Amino acid sequence: MTRDVDAVRGSFSSKFGIIAAAAGSAIGLGNIWRFPYVLGESGGGAFLLVYLLFVLSIGIPVMLSEFIIGRSTQMNPYGAFKKLAPRQPWFIVGIMGVIAAFMILAFYGAVGGWTLEYFFKSVVNQFSGKSSNEISQIFEGFRSNSYRPLLWQVVFMGLTFLIVVAGIEKGIEKYSKILMPILLILLIIIAIRSVSLPSFSEKLNPGAGLKFLFKPDFSKLNAKVIFDALGQSFFSLSIGMGALITYGSYIRKNDNLGSSAMIISLSDTFIAVLAGIAIFPAVFALGFDPQSGEGLVFKILPAIFQNMHGGYYISILFFICLSVAALTSSISLLEVVVTTFVEEFKITRRKASIIAASLITILGAICALSWYTFKGFGIDTLDESTGQMVHFNFFMILDYIALKFLLPIGGLFIVIYLGWFHGKKNVMKELSNQGVLKVGYYHLFMFLVRFVAPVAIAIVFLNETGLLKLG
Ligand code: PHE
């Protein structure tokens, strides 16, 4: 069935629909794969504290702004700004969003592929009886294999494509409703096991992992930690590039935007912290290095499963759920590009999906093989904290540009537009559903979008570039 241009714009069938779908976009590899490894590399508890501050003061306001823009314009991010501010350069925010979606989905597809490979490895019981060290080697071996990361990246992108072509409601809601709750329960079970693991060394304090996660060591707080926390909060909440403008355009007129943004952001943050509780106690108990980079959770989780009753089955189920959580995020990334292509180039949804998915898969292939074929494809820079040269491969470069620049700058312009140009009456109308709902948080929200969020983002940038020194 081909869907013509007019049939594209549906709306979610229930309030649970939008919350499940937007939470599906937000909750994904960002929470379970990226959050722990960035926290591990960036100061533990100090990072967590800054991260939480950013979610509350910047993340939630940006998310709600995107919902308002999306639902009031009923357009893709690029079209939305063209409609709201014709003949002004705001549409650049939309273009940046599409570029960000391209870049993020390219490396996201590679990690989605790792998840599928780990599902496969779980089924064939590859980790059985292996030591922590051997489990780490398995990850490194896989990632620097000549074709496997590519194979799985293509499979993952194929699945993303199929769901997007099938259409928004049927595609998204069905999968996330069943598997997200299961993922939550599994994470709780893993966290309990992780906390109760006996330590490999007598000398180690049993609470070392939790202390690392929750006890801020302020001496570790520096510009990089703050910059990392900002990028991670945007990435995890799916904000700054219009994914939630696109989803906002599908929200029904009588759904409550404010409470939806709140529920989605808090659940996303809860899952990230829970992933931290599942990972770090085990990192310390089993003798891993918290600074293991992108491989962190792919090394720790199988090691935890080795120490669990029924670990074989839990492992399989966990990687199925994680793959689906990754898919409900990847479809929202592809959706941004597809709706923009459909509405701006007036092509069918099917055609737009084929073009977008193919281009992104090609870019993603370079990411997937960034540890083998395209290993040298990147830049070498000096890491100031260690004084050593580090190699940034293509995967890392895309992650860096998108998360550290495109998302926060996109978010900055989104809140500036909403706070200063959208018109207070229009904001109020949208938040109150044309006067039906009470909006007790209105002044707080306006204060956050007009002052707090833009100033905070600007300060983080000035601090990172060294133009301003915090602390
Ligand atoms: N938030 C998603 C995750 O945590 C990733 C994502 C980023 C999705 C940006 C859409 C837009 O996995």
Residues whose N, C-alpha, C, O or C-beta is under 5 A from the ligand:
A	BS01	LIG	S25 A26 I27 G28 L29 G30 N31 F235 S236 L237 S238 I239 A243 S329 S332 L333
